[in-house]
Amino acid sequence: MDKATVLTIYTDGASRGNPGEAAFAYVIRREGQPAVEGAGCLGQMTNNQAEYTALIRALERAFEMGPHHRVIIYSDSELMVKQMNGQYRVKNEELRSLYEQACALRRRFDGPVTIRHVRREQNKRADQLCNEVLNGKC
């Protein structure tokens, strides 16, 4: 087993139209290793659904890298971050199942999974990957 390190994750979800064609992206960084990136099309959904899906896909990939890692996630979705941190309730029924899935994945890690809000400028690579998918594949 790897020594427990910090996985720093940047996620982004986007929708062209709301709802509309959607995509997700994530970038996982850990010291001394190349970044792990993932992105893809999601079909028709809202921007908030795409943001949650990006978080879920990132948590799934991070768990494959090892549940013993400390995880810090950065997202430019203030709504998702505040919901995941218990500051806002999940009122939208279409988001509830995604929220519950993300919470369940979060609990699978041995240590803390911290989720923080950042401005879009601080989330450039994930945003770029999302837009590349939307521009070329969806």
C-alpha positions in Angstrom: 0.0 0.0 0.0 1.2 3.5 -0.9 2.0 5.9 1.9 -1.1 8.0 2.5 -0.7 11.2 0.6 -3.0 14.1 -0.3 -5.0 13.8 -3.5 -5.9 17.3 -4.7 -8.8 17.2 -7.0 -10.4 19.8 -9.3 -13.8 19.1 -10.7 -16.1 20.8 -13.2 -19.4 20.1 -14.8 -21.0 22.1 -17.6 -24.1 22.2 -19.6 -24.8 24.1 -22.9 -28.3 25.1 -22.2 -29.9 24.3 -18.9 -30.7 21.5 -19.4 -28.6 20.8 -22.4 -25.6 18.8 -23.7 -23.4 18.3 -20.6 -19.9 17.2 -19.8 -17.8 16.5 -16.7 -14.1 16.8 -16.0 -11.7 16.2 -13.1 -8.0 16.6 -12.5 -6.3 14.6 -9.7 -2.9 15.7 -8.5 -0.6 14.1 -6.0 3.0 15.1 -5.2 5.6 13.5 -7.3 3.1 11.9 -9.8 1.7 13.0 -13.1 -1.9 14.4 -13.0 -4.7 12.0 -13.6 -7.4 13.5 -15.8 -10.8 12.4 -16.8 -13.6 14.0 -18.9 -16.6 12.9 -20.9 -20.0 13.6 -22.3 -23.1 13.1 -20.1 -26.0 13.7 -22.5 -28.8 16.0 -21.6 -28.8 17.3 -18.0 -28.6 20.5 -16.0 -25.4 22.3 -15.0 -25.9 21.3 -11.4 -26.4 17.7 -12.3 -23.2 17.8 -14.4 -21.3 19.4 -11.4 -22.4 16.5 -9.1 -21.6 13.9 -11.8 -18.0 15.4 -12.1 -17.7 15.1 -8.3 -18.9 11.5 -8.3 -16.6 10.4 -11.1 -13.6 12.1 -9.4 -14.4 10.4 -6.1 -14.7 7.0 -7.9 -11.3 7.5 -9.5 -9.7 8.7 -6.3 -11.1 5.7 -4.5 -9.4 3.4 -7.1 -6.1 5.2 -6.3 -6.6 4.2 -2.6 -9.1 4.9 0.2 -6.2 5.7 2.5 -5.5 9.0 0.8 -6.5 12.4 2.3 -8.7 14.1 -0.3 -9.1 17.8 -1.0 -11.6 18.7 -3.7 -12.0 22.1 -5.3 -15.0 23.0 -7.4 -16.4 26.3 -8.8 -19.9 25.2 -8.0 -20.9 27.1 -4.9 -24.2 25.3 -4.7 -22.7 21.8 -4.7 -19.9 22.7 -2.3 -22.4 24.2 0.2 -24.7 21.3 -0.1 -21.9 18.8 0.4 -20.7 20.7 3.4 -24.2 20.8 5.0 -24.6 24.6 4.6 -27.5 24.3 2.1 -30.2 21.6 2.0 -30.7 19.7 -1.2 -34.2 20.9 -2.2 -34.1 19.8 -5.9 -35.3 16.1 -6.2 -33.3 15.7 -9.4 -30.1 16.4 -7.4 -30.9 14.4 -4.4 -29.8 11.0 -5.7 -26.6 12.5 -7.0 -26.0 14.1 -3.7 -26.6 10.9 -1.8 -24.3 9.0 -4.2 -21.5 11.6 -3.6 -22.0 11.4 0.2 -21.8 7.6 0.1 -18.5 7.7 -1.9 -17.1 10.3 0.4 -17.7 8.1 3.5 -15.7 5.2 1.9 -12.4 7.0 2.4 -10.5 6.3 5.6 -9.7 9.9 6.2 -11.3 13.3 5.6 -12.6 14.4 2.2 -12.6 18.1 2.2 -14.6 20.0 -0.4 -13.9 23.7 -1.0 -15.2 26.3 -3.3 -12.8 28.1 -5.7 -13.4 30.7 -8.4 -13.4 29.5 -12.0 -9.9 31.0 -12.6 -8.5 28.7 -10.0 -10.2 25.7 -11.7 -8.8 26.3 -15.2 -7.7 22.8 -16.3 -10.9 21.1 -15.3 -12.9 23.9 -17.0 -10.8 23.6 -20.1 -11.3 19.8 -20.3 -15.0 20.2 -19.9 -15.2 22.8 -22.7 -13.0 20.6 -25.0 -15.5 17.8 -24.5 -18.5 20.0 -25.2 -16.8 21.6 -28.2 -15.7 18.4 -29.9 -17.6 15.3 -28.7 -21.1 16.1 -27.5 
